[in-house]
Amino acid sequence: MTIRSGGRELLRMFWQNKNIKFLPVTNPHNKSYLSYRLPITRFSTAAHSEAQPSSIIVNPEDFPPDRIRNFSIIAHIDHGKSTLADRLLEVTGTIKTSSDNKQILDKLQVERERGITVKAQTATMVYEVDGVPYLLNLIDTPGHVDFSYEVSRSLSACQGVILLVDANQGVQAQTVANFYLAFGKNLPMIPVLNKIDLSNANPEKVIGQLESLFEIPPESVLKISAKVGLGIHEVLKAIIKRIPPPSGSRELAPRALLFDSWYDRYKGVALLVALKDGCLSVGDNISLVHTEKSYEVKEIGILNPFPTPMNSIYAGQAGYIFCNMRGMKEAHTGDTVYSTNHKVEPLPGFEECKPMVFAGVYPVVQSEHSQLRSALDKLLLNDPSIHCVKESSPALGNGWRLGFLGVLHMDVFNQRLEQEYGAQVVLTSPSVPVKGIYNG
């Protein structure tokens, strides 16, 4: 990317960002003409450019399954999930404490701009209780109903959840929906009241709601303020005490659940897996049940909360895998990853979500059809809840018919297409299919 000297306003905006260094470049045809080159491919306001990782070194080999806890944070939108995740990362020493630590796990630009979580994000932490270190794998989930499929997939990789409720707003729609998602999977829940430091908070009333709606004992409810860091140590101790360890064994053949994926332009498809049994290491040959293709593990590691390469990951742990997978349709969320030389029983997959809102997506000009198709493939890899079929319009040409879980889901998808891949599209008005029965 090159910013010419005439674009002074744009240059000033980038210059104020301390994370970006400008490289002076001289025009070979005009020695007096000086331009500035940015050594990046895409500007992003993601939180990971601000947070500072700590010097704590995590060695997955040191943590057997009985000292591992996998959990999610579920709540209604704006009840403080991301803020609680920030405090957990700080208290455990995963990142350095700073006033700039806000929405650390919200890594997408659209999340930072809208102030909401749209993608479930994973982070590995270490916390010590009575001199014994435990490995905690946190999955921060969205709170809006349009992204409930993210919550459902995340719960499949957990053994328990934190049910977070705003002490001011009380139990709301997604509190109920997410509770029954976790309840249906028989996951232990830790009820937590957040924002108790607010002047209009009413903890006793909300505790009464939890008891009457969900039969949660009042004495089991924790009271915290994620913003000021009140009660965070109690939450961490409750995670270790109340959530059971994963039931896996290192002695069995490797078997992992693929619960998320994304595309890296240099390394190919990244597989985010929850390893149920065995051990996976760099150099191992792995296969997926759906395609039965074989791949060699080139890089494996944990999210701490940023990708941290390791030599191996073990039963009960969550991590990512790069294996030179270039075909974006080869990774199917809910698939089982296993060692090529050891066939295993496939893990239960995910239920397909049902789209509620449909809209057509077309390139602005048909010559950009192939670029838009590539961008859609990469984004659909990261968001498998979208239903996609080809469509043709006499007026707009060749395009796609996409099914979303809601209007907000559609708006966020369109914004991600533009921000992450520079795709300009024509998006038709959303419609909802209706089936009627005529009794004549």
N, C-alpha and C positions, 0 to 999 in steps of 0.2 A: 504494500500500500504506500502511495506517495502523496504527500501534501505539498502542493506548490506554494511558493511564497505569497501568491495572491490570496490564498484561503486563510487569512489571518485569524478570523474568528474561530474557525475549526481547529487551527493549529493551537490557539490559546487554550481551547477546551482540553485538548489532549496533553498540552504542556503542563497543566495543573495536576495531572495524575502522576503521582510519585512513582507508580509501578512501571511506567513506560519510559524508556530511554530512546532518544532520537539520534539517528545516525546521519550526519551530513553527507550528501551525495552531490557530486559536481557533474553537470551535464557535459558529456564529452564533445558536443557540438557547439557549446557556448560556455566557456570557462568561467564567465562572470555570473552565470545563472546557478544559483544554489537552491537545492531542494532538500527536504528532510524525509527520511525513510523510517517507517515504523517496523521493527523486527518482530511483528506478530501477524497472524493471518486474520484475526477477527477481534474487534474490541468488545470486551464484555465487562459488565459491572458486577460479576459474580462475587459472592462473599469470600470464596477461597483465595482471592487476591489480597484480601485484607487480613484474614486470620493468620496468626503465627503459630506453626506447629511447635509442640514442646520437644524437649530432648529425650523424652521417655522412649525406650526401645522395647517393642513388644515382640516376644518370641513365641509363636503359636505352639511350638513343641512342648513348652512348659505347662500347658493347660490341658489336662485330661477332661473328658466330658463332665465329670462331677464338679468341676470348677469353672463351668461356662454357663452363662445365662443369656438367652436370646429373647428379646422383648420388643414390643412396639408401643408407641404412644398414640392413643386414639382419642378423639374429642370432636366437638363441634368447631366450626370455623371461628377463628379469633379467640379461642379460649386459652392460648398461650403454649401450644405444642412446641413451636420453633424456639421460643424463649426458654422453655424448660430444657430442650435439647442443648441449647447454648450453655446453660449453667451446668448441666451434667458433664459436658466436654471440659469445661473449665475446672470444676471441682475434682475431676479424675486426673487432671493434668494433661489431658489429650491435646489441648491448645492452651496457649498462654492467656492469662486473664487480661482483658482489655475492654475499655468502654466501647470499642469499635466492633466487638463481637455481637453482631445482630444477624439473625437468620443465616447462620454459618452453613447449615445443610441445605438451604435454598439456593442452589447453584445456578439456576436458570435466570436469565435476565428478566423474563416475564414474571417470575416469582418475586424478584426484587422490586420491580415496578408496581406490581399490583398488591404486594404485601400479603400474598397467600401462598400456600404450598400446593403445587400441582403434581409433583413427582415424589414418591417415597424414596428416601435417602438412607443409606446405611452408614454407621460409624462404629468402630471397635474401640473400646475403652478398657482400662485396667483399674480396678478399685480393690483396696485392701481392707479386710475386716479381721480383727483379732490376729494380725500378723500373717494372714493367708491371702494372697492375691487372687482375684477372680477376673476372668475375661468376660466383659459385657458387650454384647452386640445389639446396638440400638437401631431400630428402624423408625424414622420419623415419617408419619403418614399425612396425607391431605385431610382436610376437614369438610370440604364441600361435597355435596351429594354427587356432583358431576364427576368426581374422581374416586368414587367408592370402590371401583375395581382395583385401584392401587392398594387400598386398605385390605381388600379381600386377599390379594396375592401376598401381601406382606405378612399377614397372619399365618399363612401356611409355612413360613420360615421361622415362626416363633413358638415358644412354650408358655408365654404369658404376656399380659398387656398392662399398661398404665392407663386407667380410665380417668382422663383429666376433665374437670368441670370448673367453670368460672364461678367463683363464690358470689359474684354479683348477678350474672345472667341466669345461673341455675341450669337445670337440665333442659336441653333443646333438641331439635329434631335429629341431628346427626349423632348426638349423644346416645339417643335411643337406638338408632339404626346401627351404629358401630358396636354398641353393647351386645346386641343380638347377633351380630356377625361373630364376635369373639365367643359369645355364649354357645353358638351353634357349633363351634370347633372345640368346645370344652376347655377353653383356656382360662387359667386362673387370672383374676383381675385385682389390681391394686387401685382402689379409688383414691383420687387425690383432688383436693380443692385448691385451686390456684387463685391468685390475686386477693388474698385475705387481708392485705395491707391497705386496700382501698377503703375510703371512708363509708361508702354505701354498700360494702360487702355484707352479706347475711349468711354466714357459714351454717348456722343452726337450721335455717330454713332449707338450704340446699341439701344438707345431710338428711333432713326429713324426706325430701323428694327422692333421694337415692334409696332410702329405706322402703318407702311406699311403692316406688316403681320397680325396683330391682331386688328388693329384699337384701340390701347390703347392710350389715351390722354397723351402727354408728361408730363403734369403737375401732373399726378397721380403717376408717377414713383418715387420711393424712392431710394436714393443712400446711400449705406452703405459699410462698411468693417467689415465683421464678425470676421476676424482674430484679429483686434485691438479693436473691440467693438464700432466702429463709427456708429452712427445712429440707434442703437438697440432700444432705447427708442421710437424713431419715429415709428419703426415697430410695437412695442407693442401697441402704441396708435392707429395706423391705424387698427390693428386687432379688437380692441374694437369698433372703429368708423365705419368701412366699412363692417365688417362681421356681419350678423344678428344673433340674439340668436336662439337657437333651439326652435321649435314650439311644445312643449310638456306641459303636465299638470301633477302635482302631484296627482290630484284628481281622475284621471282615473286608470283603472286596469293596473298593471305592464305589459309592453311590451318592449322587448329589441331585438336588432339586434346582432346576433353572427357574428363578423367579423374577429376573429382570435382565435387560441387556441394553446396550447402546453401541453406537458406531464411532470408532476412532479412525480418522482419515489416514493415519500412519500405520496402525497396528491391526486394523480390521474390526471385527465384531468382538465386543467384550461380553463375557458371560458372567452374570452375578449369580452365584450359587450358594445354597445352604448344604454343606456336606453332611450327610446323614451317617455314613459309615466309611471306614478306611482312611486313606491318606492319598492326596494328590500332590505331585511334585513336578518341578520343571523337567521337561524331557519325557514325561509319561505320554503314552498314546491314549486318547480318550475318544469316545463315540457318544452319539445321542440316539436314544431309542427311536425317535421319529424318522430320522434320515439314515441311520446306521453308517454314516460316513465317519472316517477316522481322521483325527487331527493330533498333531504333536503340541503339547503345552509349551509355549515359548515364554510366557510370563505368568506368574501366579502371585497373588498377594491379598492384603486386607485393605479396607478403607479406614484410615486412622486419623482424621476422617477423609484424608486425601489418599489416592492410590499409593500404597507402600509395598513394593515387591518383596516377596519372601521366597525361600527355597521350597516350602511345602505348607499346606494347610491340612488340618486334621478333623476327625469326626466331631460334629457338634459346632463347628465354626462356619462363619460366612465369609466369602471372599470372591475375588474376581479372577477370571481366566482369559488370557489372550492366546489363541491357538492358530493364528493365520487363517481364520474363517473370514472369507470375503463375501460369500453369498449371504445377503441379509435375510433371505427367506429360509435359511438353514437353521436358524435359531428360533425355536418355538417355546414361548413361555409356558412353563408347566411341564416341560420335557424332563427326562431323566438322563443325567450325565454319568457315564460309567467307564471303567477301564476296558479298552478294546479287547483285551485277552480274558476278561472275566465277565461273562453275561450275568445280569442281575434281574431281579423282579422289579418292574417299573414302579415308580412311586405314583400315588394318586395325583392326577393333574389338577387343573383349575376348570371350574365351570365357565362356559362361554358367557360373556355378558351380552345383554340385549340392548341394541341401540334404540334410542328414543327419538332422536332428531336427525333428519337427513338433509344434506345439501350437496349441490354439485360444485366441483372444483375444476377450473379450467385455466390454462396458461393465458396470459394477456395476449401473446402472439403464439401461433402454433409452432413456430420455429424453436420455441423454448420447451416443447413438450418433453423431450428426453431429459433435460435438466430438472424439470419439475417432477418427473417420474422418479429420478434418482433421489431427490430431496424427500419425496413422499415415502419411498422405501426405507430410508434412514430414520425418518420420524416415526413411521409405523413400527419399526423395530423397537423403539423406545416407548411406544404407547400402543400395546396390543389390544386395547379396548375399542379401537376404531375399526369399523367394518368398511371395507373398500372393494368396490367393483368398478369395472370400466364402464364408461358411458359416452355417448355421442350426441351432440346437439347440432341441428341445422344452422343455428346462429353462432354458436361458440366453438364448434369443432369437437375434437376428441378431448375427453377429460375423464373424471372419475366421480362416482357417487359415493359419498362418505357418510357413514352413520356414527353419530356421537351420542354420548350419554346425557347431553343437555346443551343449552345455548352457550353457557360459559365455557364448556369444554370445546365447543366449536370455535369460539373467539380466541381462546388460548392457543389452540392448534394453528389457527391462521396467523397469529402473532409470532409463534415459534417458527413457522415456515419463513416468515419475512426476516426475523432477527437472526436465526441460526444458519439459514441457507440462502438468504437474499432473494427468495422467490416471491415474485409479484403475481398474484392470482386473481381470477374473477370468481367470487364466491356467491352462489345463488341464494335466494331467500330460503331459510330453513323451513322444512315441512315435517309434519307428523303423520305417519300412515294410520289410517283408521279402517277397521274391518267391520262391515255392517251385515246384519242378517235380515233379509226381507221376507216377511211372511205375507205372501199374497193370497 
